[in-house]
Amino acid sequence: MRYSIWFFLIFLVVIRVFFSKPGYSEGDKIRITTKVTSEPIRYEISQSLTLSGLKVYLPSFPEVHYGDKVVVEGVVEAGSLKNPVLIEIKESEGSLYSLRRKLVQVFQASLPEPHAALVAGITLGSKASLPQDFWDALKRTGTAHVVVASGMNVTMAASFLMGLFILFLPRRRAIPAAFLGIWVYSAISGFEAPIVRAAIMGSLAFSAQALGRLNTAWRALFLSILAMLIIKPDWISDLGFILSVVATGSLLIFQRKINSKVAFVPAIFREGLSTSLAAQIGVAPIIFVTFGQYSLMSPLVNAAVLWTVAPIMAIGALGGLLGLIMPAFGKLVLFLSYPLTSWFVWIVELFG
């Protein structure tokens, strides 16, 4: 019975993937009407986003934001939309989208760039305001995953929420509260593949705790993969989805072994180094094949900056929320992140 459920889910994925192939071909002129599901990357003269599985480069203005509804026309060419034209844009009206925009504005009003963009990226997965030269340095050093929507954001948010709720609520009530918090945070951060994967895995873990059942990480990973592909089959070719899954599997296999081998490294850098090395074993070949290059310094750079991510995220969340109510006090709290972001920026620019 147990294995028949797994076979059924796999069969369902195959059916969904097979029947969800895009209804357009190379050279077709198409019109896409959809909601923007992730924050665009902004360059000096353009903004990049993915719509219906196609890469789209639009002019810098008008700015498109996560949650907006857009209508775009263009010609399909090599997985992208050639000569795209923005026909219509309707700003999102949801409260969570509005909260995200206001939090980013608080960061920008409190800190200089690229520090504000770094806090926004780490806390909310917002990469829209990252200066292009800093974004390029992040990609060259293999640290871009820190400031975009990633599973690490969700994992940290889940741990923080669970630790917070358990101070005020019995465990049986804290677990569903943290469960809800994961999905609210995921909605604010953007439902990109790594975020959804981590949210599903976290939800499965919390559900198992609530039911008093032992939940293995591998089972949670496979269930999250199948659930994601049933809901959105085109993720099967999404690079973010592939890297997230491979990195997670690589961590499960190698991190504990590597951590024991690098016991000589100072504790503040050890976890970052073991995490980065373990993940890179799986993703490095994919990155090299996809982009034709790979930074051998990436694990070391990650080890040097990953220890700052948790405190920056905590300060960013607290300072951002306070800044909505008491701007001066929120700015004061956010300024506490400045030494940490300064270290992060210095390391990335040094090696990037």
N, C-alpha and C positions, 0 to 999 in steps of 0.2 A: 504493500500500500504506500509506504514511504517513498519508494523509488518511482512508483507510477506517477506521483505528483511532480517529481522532478522531470520525468520524461514528458509529461503533459505541458509543463512550463516551457521546456526547450522546444517542443513541437509548436507551441503558440508563438514563440519568438521567430522561428523559421517562417511560419505563415505570415506574421506581421511584416517581417523584413522583405519577403518575396513580393507581397501585394502593396508595399508602400514605396515602390520605386517611383522616382519623380516622373511626372507626365510630360516632361519636356526633353528636348534633345539639343545637341550642339547647334548653334546658329538660330535657335528659336527666339523670337521676340516675345517676352512674357511680361505680365504685370503681377507683382507680388503685393498682397494686402495682408499685413500681419502685425503682431505686436513685437516690439524689440525686447528680447529676452536676456540681453546682457549689455553692459555699458560699452559703448563704442570706444575704440582707441583713437585719440585725436592727434593729428600731425599738424604741421604748419599750414598746409593748404587743403587738407582733407580730413575725413573721419572714416574709420574702417569698422564695419560691422558685418555680421553674418545673418542672412535672412533666408529662411527655407533651405538651408544647407549651402547657399551660395555666398561667396565673399563679395561684398559690395563696398566700393569707395565712393563716398559722396563729398561734395564741397564742405568746407568747414562750417558754413552757415547756410541755412539755419541749423543750429545744433540739435542733434537727435539724442535723446536720453533713454535709459532703461525704463521700460514700461510704456513708452509712447507707441501709438499706432501709426504706421506709415504705409503709404502706397508708393511703390517704386517700379519703374519700367526700365527694361534694358534687354540686351541680347546675351544669351547663355554662351559662355566661352571658357573652356578649361576650368570648370568648377567655380567660376565667378560670373558677375554680371558686367558685361562690357558697356561702356557709355551709359551708366545708370542715370535716370532722371527722377528726382524726388517730386512726385505728383502732389502728395498731400501728407501732412503731418498733424496728428492730433495728440496734444499733450496728455499724459496719463493723469487721471483724477483720483486714483486710489490713495488712501491714507498712508499706506506703507511706502509707496513711491514718493509721496510728498515728504514723509519723514526722512527718507534717504537723502533727498535733495537738500533739506534743511540741515541735516547733520554735516554734509559735505561743505555747505556754506559756513557753518560754525568753524570747521577745521581751517578753511581758507581765510576766515577773518581773524583767526587766532595765531596762525603759524605762517612763516614764509615758505616759498617753494624751494626745493621739492619736498620739504618736510610735511606740509599740509597734505600734499598728494600721497605721500608715503603713509601717513596715518590713515587717510581715507581708504587707501588700498588695503592695508593690513586689517583695518576694522570692518570695512564694508565690501571689500573686493572691488572698489571703484577705481578704475584706471584712467578715467576720462581726462583728469586734469594733470596727469604726469607729463612733465616736460619731455620732449622727444629725445633729447640727448641722454637724459637719465633713463628713460625707457630702453633706449638702445644699449646702455651700459648694463642694465638689469638682464637683458637677453644675452649679452656677451658673457656675463659671469654666471649664468644659470640660476639667477635668483628671482626671475620674473614671476615664478609661481607664488612668491611670498606676497606680492601686491596685486594679484588678480584673484578672482573667485577660486578658492581651492578647498579641498577637504580639510586642510589644516585649520582653516578659519572655523569650520563647523565643529571640529573636534575640540578646539579650545573653548568655543562658545558653550558646547555641551558640558564640558568639565566645569566651567565657571558657573553655569546655571544650576547644575546639580549641587555644587558646593554651596551656592547661595541659598537655594530653596531648602536644603536639608537643615539649614540653621533655624528655619522658621516653621517648617512643616514636618509631619511624620514621613518616613521614607516612602510609604505607599502612596502618599499624595505628592511628594516631591518628584517622583519619577514621571507621572503624567504631566506635571507642570513643566519639567525639563523637556519632555517629549514635544509639547506644544511650542516651547521656546525655540527648539531646534528649527521647526518649520517656519516660525515667524522670522527668525534670523535668516533662514535660507531665502525667504521671499524678499526680504530687504536687500540681501546681498546679490540676488540674481540667480535664477534657476539654471545655472550652467551645469554641465555634466559632472565635474568634480564635486560641486556643492551638493547636487542631488544624490550622488553616490554616497557621500559621507552622511547625509541626512538620513537616508534609508538605513545605512548600517547602524547609525546611532539609534534610530527608532527601534530597530530590531533588538539591539542590545538592551535598551530600556524596557521594551516589552517583555523580553525574556526575564529580566530582573523582577518585573511586576508579577509575572506568572510563576516566579520561583523556579525557572528552568535554566539549565546551563546552555549558554549560547556560544558557539565557537565562531571565531572571527572569519574562518574560511566559509562557513555556511552563510554568514551574513553577507560576505562579499559576493558569493555566487547568487544569492537571492536578490541582492541589489542590482547586479548586472542584468539578470533576467527581467526584473520588474521594470528597469529603465528602458530596456529594448522593447518590451511589450508596449509601454506607454509612448515611447518615441523611437521608432526603429532606425531612423536615420542617424542616431548616435553611434551606430555600429562602425561608421567610417569617420567619426569625429575624433580628431587628434587629442583633444582635451580629455575625452572619455577614455580613449585607449591608454594615454599616459597615466591617468589617474588610477585605472584598474591595475596596470602593470606595476606602477610604483607601490600601490598598496600590497599586492601580492609579494613583491620583492622585499618589502619591509617585514612582512610576516615570516618570510623564509630566512632572511639574513641579519636583521637588526640585532637580535639577541647575541648571535655569534660574534658579530663585529664589535658590539659594545664590550664584550669580554676581552677582545684583542686590543682595544685602545684604552685600557684601564689607566695607562700612564698619562693620558691627556687630562689636563685640569677639568674638574667637574663641570664648570660653566660652559665649556666648549664640547664636552664629550658626547652628550646626547645629540647635539646638532651634527657632529661629525659622523656618528654611527648612523643616524637617520639618513643623512645625505648620501653616505657611501652605500648604504643598503638600497635606497631608492634608485641611485644612479646605476647600479648593476643591471637593473631591468630596463630603465628608460634610455640609458646612453646609446645603445645600438639603434633604437628607434629614432632618437634625435639626430644621430649621425646620418642614417639612411634618408631621413626626411629633409634635413637642411644641409647635408654635406659637410657639417662641421660640428665639433664638440669641444667645450672648454675643459681641459684636464684640471684646471684650478677650481672648477665648480664646487666639488665637495669641500675644499678648504674654505672657500669664500662663504659657502652656506654655513659651515661650522662657526665661522667668525661672526655671522649676523643672526643666526636663528635664535640665539638665547635672548635677543632683544624683542622678538615678535610678541611673546605672551604679555610682557609688561606694557608694550606700546598699545596692544589691542585693549587691555584692561583700562589704561589711561584714556585711550581714545573713546571707548564706549562711555565711561563715566563723565569725562570732560565734555563730550558731545551732547549728552543728555542734559547735563547741568547747564550747558551753554544755551540750550533752547529756552530755559527758564530764567537763568541769571547769567547773561553773557560775560560779564566781567569775571565772575567766579569760575565759569567754565573755561575761559581763556587762561586763567591762572593754573587750573588743573592740567590743561593741555600742554602748558609750557613745561610741565614736569617731564614730558616725553622728549623734549628737545635734545638733551644729552644723548639719549638712546638713538634718536633719528640721525643725529649728527655722526655718531659712530657708524651707523648703517650706511649713510650716504658716503662717508669718507672711504669705507672699505670698498664699496661698489665702484666708486669713481677711481680709486687707486688701481684696482685690478681690471676695470672695464675700459 
